[in-house]
Amino acid sequence: MITRRHCLLGAPALLSGCVTIHGEDSVVRVGQDITRQDFKGDKQVLRSDGTWASAALPEANITRPTVWYLTAQESGFKAWRFGWEHEQNVRYVDPLSPIVEVGGFSATGWATYLVKGNASRDYVVRRVNFTRSGQPETIGHLEGFRGEWRFTPMGGPTVAAYGYHLTSRGILLLRSSSAFTYFPTTNIASRLLPADWHLAWTQRGDIEASRLVVVRRHSPQTLDPARFEIGFYDVDKAQLLPTRLEMSLIKGSEEPNFRNRFYLYDTPKGPITVVKEDGIKKVVVRNIRTGQQRVAFSRDAGISHIKAEQTNTGRITVKAAVGFSDETIYDAEDFLYNGRLVPPSAH
């Protein structure tokens, strides 16, 4: 199918995008340049010798993980690489029951989800390796009861909790704001956070991959109730990492405020955070396992907005409103380890 826009003959500068051709496996746009984009999102430009060349900017030679974004859809869930979506990506439908909830991220190729049980607030907890078309496994039964949740693992005792969080391979039961239990496991053990520490309002990334939960407490060196210290608790070693962040959050709106100022991504070298710090004066990129860090943006009058996201290649981009201009870091990992703000070819 060919779609034509209004074009002026003899005016090449106005031709960009005026003809669009939809093929079976790509979309071609004819204008000042002839470009095409396939259904994976890859863009190419036609060269003068008649061959196609990639239009993508080069990336640093960094090993990237495969991270999937998951969303519940009708009676199943749909998965695609984080940062982009297309119909040809993975769809999964449970063979027995409609899916009502699924964990948001997966860095393992697995997904844990809930299907309807026999009553209201009654669910079967299942998991599946969706990248390999695996058969689903039932890991337990979850039921809401008088203001709390009760989870009964397969062949195990019932555990009471005030909330839950789905990881890619299991479920984290929130026993209190400072205690949790993870299933499935061969050795059931509750984790109690150190004194004064509580689970953060929002968990980022895939806990199954990072093996960390985000925790917080009121900053110990100030009386400001809106100032918090953010930490990271290793669920395997049952201890806090040395890395600490300090954030001032709007009292009464901590959860949405935290979500918009705190990003966490799993990488082979360790989880990376992108966070507003020093009030709102700085944006810092940090490897929280090694402690390596670098200031991405800084402004005494404050940075009004930041946004970080992973592209379809796994690269992390960071955008910030610094004064009256928008500034971008092309690759957060390359910036952290090599100091580059732009693609390698720009140097």
N, C-alpha and C positions, 0 to 999 in steps of 0.2 A: 504494500500500500504506500502511495506517495502523497504526502501532505504538502501543499504549497501555501506560502504566505504571500502577501502583496510585495512584489519586487519591482524595483526601478531599473530599467535597462541603462547601461552606461554609468552606473553608480556602484562600483564594486564594494565600497565601504559599507553599503547598506544591505549587502547580500547575506551577511552572516546569519545562518540558521533559517534562510527563507525556504529551503527545500529539505524535507525530512523523509527518508526512505526506511520503512520498517521491513526488515528481512526476517528469515526464519530464526536466525541465531544472533542478530545484531541490529542496531539502529544506526543509519548513516545520515550525517548532517552535512549539507553542501553550503558553503559560504565563502568567506575569504580563505578559509582552510576547509579541507574535506576531512571530517572526523567520523569515527564510528565507535560505538560502545557495545560490547557484548553483554550477555545476560548475567555475567559474573561481576559486572561493574567496571571491567577493564576498558580504558580508552586508548584509541590509536589515531594517528594522523597520517594521511597519505603523503608520501614524499614525491619529489619531482621525478624520481626514477621508476615510479609506479609501485613501489613496495610500501608496506605499512610499518610504521614505527610507533613504539609505545609513547603515549603522551604523558605518562605518569612521571612525576619527579623522582629522581633517584633516592634511594634510602640507604642508611648506614648498614653495614654488614653486622646485624644483630639478630640473634636467634629469637624468634617470636613464638609465643604459645598460641595454640588454637583456642580461642575463647568463644563460647556460644551464648547468644541471648535467647532466652526462652519465654514464651508467652502462651497462656491458656487460650484456646480458640475453639469455640463450639464444644464438641465432645472430646477434643484431643489437645495436643499442644504442637506448636510450630517452633523450630529452632533454626537460627541462622548465625553466621559469624557476626560477632559484635560489631556494630557500626553500619551494617547494611542488610538489606532484606531482598529476597526474590522468591518467586513461586517455586523455583527449582530446588530450594533448600529443603531441609529435613522436615517432614511432618510425621507425627506419631499419634496413633489412636490406641487407647487401651482396648484389648479385645473383649472385655467384659462390661465395663462401666464408663460413664462420662467422667472426664477429668474436670475438677473444679478449681484446682490450684496447682501451680508448679513453681519450683524455685527459680529465681530470675536469671541466674548466671550458671554457667558450667565451664570449667577449665579441665574437665576430665572426660567429657564425652558421655557422662551419665546424667540422668535427671531423676530427682525424687518428686513425686506428685501425690495428690490426694484424689481419690475417686469416691463417689457417693456410696454411703452405707445404707442401712435400713431405716434410719430416722433422721430428723433434723439435727444438724451439728454432729453427724455420725459419719466417719470417713475411714476408708482403708488406705494405709500408707504404702505406696509401691515405688520401686525404682527400676530403671531400665538403662541399658547402654544403647542409646538411640542411634549412635553413629554406626553401629554394627548390626542394626536390626535385631537386637537381642530380645530374649523373652523377659517379660517383667517379673520381678521378684516382690512378693509381699513381705514387708518388714514389720508390720504391726497394725494395730487398730487405734484410732484417735477419736475421742468423744468429748464434746463440750458438755459440762455438767455443773450447774449452779455456780457460774462465774469462774470456773477453772477448767483445765483440760486434763483428761486422763488418757495416757498412752499405754497400751499393752503390747509389748513386743512378742514375736512368735515364740511361744514356749517359755515366756518370761513373766515376771511379776508386773503388776500395774504400777505406773509412776504418775504422780499428780504434779501439775505445773500450772503456772498462770499464763503461759504463752509458749509459742514454738517458733522455730526458724528452720526452713528447709534448706539443706545443703545439696550439692549435686548427688551425693551418695547416701544421705541419711537425714536425720532430723535432730535438731538441737532443742531440747526441752528446757525452757526457762523456769527453773524451780523458784527463783526469787530474782530480784534485780542484781544479786551478787552470786548466784549459784545456777549451774546448769548441768544437764546430763546429755550425753550424745549416744544415739543409737543408729545403726546396729554396731555392736562391739562384743567381743568374746569376754571382756572384763568390764562389767558395768561399774562405773565409778563416777560419782558426782564431783564437779569441780567447784570449789569455793574461792572466789576472788579474794585477794588480800584486803585487809581492813580499809574501809572508806572507798573502795573501788566498786563501780557498778557497770553493768553492760551498757554500751553506748546506745543512743536512740535508734541509729540506723547502722546495720551491718553491710559492708560493701564487699564486692568481689565474691569469690567462691571459697568459703571456709575450708572446704575439702582440699583445695589446692594449696592455700596459704598456711593452713593449720593454725590460724590465728583468729581470735575474736577481738573486736575493737571495744575498749573499755574507757571509762572516764571517771573523774572525781573532781570536786571543787579544788581549785588551785590552792595548795597548802600555804602559800606565802602572801595571800591577799584576803581581805574581807569582802571583796566584790563577789556577790552571789552569781554573777553572770560570767565569771571567768573560770574556765575549766582546764584541767590537764587531761590530755588524751594519751592513752597507752595501748599496748598490744599484748594480749595474753596468749601464750603458746599452749594449745590444748593438749599436746602430747607430753610436754615437760612440766606442765602445771606451774608455770612461772611467767612473770612479766618480762618483756624485752627491755633492754636499757633505754631504747628510744622513747622520748616523751615529746609531745607537742603541747603548746599552750594556745588556747583560743578564747576570745571573748564573744559570747553568744547572747542574743537578745533574750532576756528573761521572759518566760512564757511562750517563746517560739523556738525553743532549742532544737526541736527535731527538724523542721523545715530549714532553719538557718544553718544547722550542721550539714544537712544534705547538700546545700548549695555552696558550701565552702570546703568540703572534704571529699576527695576522690581517692580510691585505692584500686590498684591494678596488680594482678599477679604476673610476674615475669620469671624467667629461669634463674636470674641472679637474686631474686627476692622481691617481695611486694614493694611497689612504689606508690608513694602518696603525693598528691598535689593539693596543697592546703594554703588557705589564707592564714597568715600568722602576724604577730606583733600588732594586734588589733586587726586592722585591715590594710596595713602599710606594705606588707610583703606577700608574695606568693612563692612558696618554697617547694622544690621537687626533692624527694628524699627516698633513699632505699632504707626501709625501716629495720631490716635485719643487719645490714652492715653499718648503718648510721651515716653513710655518705650523703651529702646534701649540697644543693646549689640554689641560690636565690634567682628565681626566674624574672620577677618583676618587683620593683620597689618604687614607692611614691609616698612622701611624707603626708600629703593630703588624703591619702587612701586610694584603694583600688575598689571600684564600685562593683565589679562583676567578674567572675571567672567561669570558664567552662572547659572541662577536659573530656575527651572521648577517645575510644579506640576505633581505628579505621578497619577496613576489611583485611588488611595485612597484619593487624595486631599492633601497628604503630600508635603511640599515644600522642595526640595533639593537645595543646593548651592555648586557649585564647583568653585575653584579659582586656577589660576596659580601663586603660591607664590615662586618666585625664580626659582629653577630648579625642583620643585616638584609640583604636583597637590594635593590640599587638598579639603576635602569634609565635609560639614555639612549635616548629614543624615536627620534632621528634623528642619527646621528653627524656627517653633513655639516652639518646645521643647527646642531648644537652647535659644531662647529669654526669655522664662519664667522660665526654669529650669537649663540653663547653660550646657546642654548635647550636645556634638558634635556627638555622636554615638548612636546607638540604646540602649534602657534601659537595655537589657540583658548583654551589654558589661561592665557594671559597677559592 
